[in-house]
């Protein structure tokens, strides 16, 4: 809820700090005192379009800061995270700040982090709902009506099932379309596919074969040099008595006297023994390497032919040599699909038909439930209209079937709240209601009925009682108080009956100084509040009778 509002240099406001509480708060004051300026200031903090006229004359910059407590609801957290903004603040508090310079430049901040005005507006729409002041009102937007009706009718779970059925159907449709496209392409390229698949099958490339063949080719190309080097190495090892025989001879000489050397020959004996063994192993491995070396010219030709064939086929199909086995499998699968005669497409078509039927069934159930919920909503709202002097108006929730190409995750219906303000007049969009108090009262009735379906933490009504008095004004006040049992409600009012219902009362006044007029706001205590309501009842001259009537209203309203 709105915890505080700080306004600097906005129109007639020099410096203003306001604290708010839960429940019903009322703002009163004489016409022209500046009540609308407070809403203009709050609108800046909520991201409403800024106008240079709002900067106080003579000031370089206007600024407004709105603090909200218990504000980090899941939608707010999600929005902040989406824009990389730290929730921060004190607990679940949120600070929205806006500055506006006298040359029209505007800046927005959330928890003192710079953000776009668009983000500020999105947060403002979640945190505060204003009726009668700002041009944009969510309840007037038909795009919100479907969600409101579903929430009112407790259809959220069924609506989620429809969304899931829609996604399943769309997935099946896309799978069928993809399979059909692939089959059509395969049929167009059938000759090529069969030739390419046969070509790859005949060559039968293996993973890693190119690297192995390239290495084999390198050895064969340098075979003569390799053989010459190995022969020379073998000669060196076997010339004279031979390295191994020489080493073992030396080892034998030392072993005969080792027992008389007191261990001094143990190291040389061990080293010579290892050397003799390694020399023997080296000679054996050299012989084996020589035996394995195939210098057959036909062998080199065969390796090169295979290697070049692999590389040529890889270039032909635009893939790496190591990808040829997988590519061949894909071609074989496409040929198999052709030979399959489209059975897979038929299977997918059947799945699409099944999932469409499931969607239609689930969405149809939602449509019927919406129609029943619409009847309950219409009945409930109609019951609110007469006490608010709107008994000549009628309200209906239209649940219209959409053409199939307009179906979606939200179902098969278009939902719209429609009204007619005079008997016999055709129903039309909610936004066609005349502006002013009539519209605000209609919004009040709708908000009362949809309160739990559309739980905005703070609701503001601007002159919802315009043009009414007596019992109608009292009915307005009673409904505002009822709303305030669940939400923070602020109302700008000229009606003493409404003002008397408030749990908190703020008086807006304009003081004329020597150079300029300034708006101020006072929090009224019990006596001051009675005097203000008496003024509202009597006008310029407050009488004792007015004070007695004010006391009576306060006793009844409180």
Buried (B, 14 or more C-beta within 10 A) or exposed (E): BBBBBBBBBBBBBBEBEBEBEBBBBBBBBBEEBBBBBBBBBBBBBBBBEBEEEBBBEEBEBBBBBBBBBEBBBEEBBEBBEEBEBEBBBEEBBBBBBBBBBBEEEBBBBBBEBEBEBEBBBBBBBBBBBBBBBBEEBBBBEBEBBBBBBBBBBEBEEBBEBBBBBBEBBBEBBEBBEEBBEBBEEBEEBEEEBBEBBEBBEEBEBBEEBBEEBBEBBEBBEEBEEBBEEBEEBBEEBEEEEBBBEEBBEBBEEBEEEBEEEEEEBEEBBEEBBEBBEEBBEBBEEBEEEBEEBEEEEEBBEBBBEBBEBBBEBBEEBEBEBBBBBEBBEBBBEBBEBBEEEBEBBEEBBEBBBEBBEBBBEBBBBBBEBBBEBBBBBBEBBBEBBBBBBBEEBBBBBBBEEBEEEEBEBBBBBBBBBBBBBEEEEEBEEBBEBEEEBBBBBBBBBBBBBBBEBBEBBBBBBBBBBBEBBEEBBBBBBBBBBBBBEEBBBBBBBBBBBBBBBBBBBBBBBBEEEEEEEBBBBEEBEEEEBBBBBBBBBBEEEBEEEBBEBBBEBBEEBE
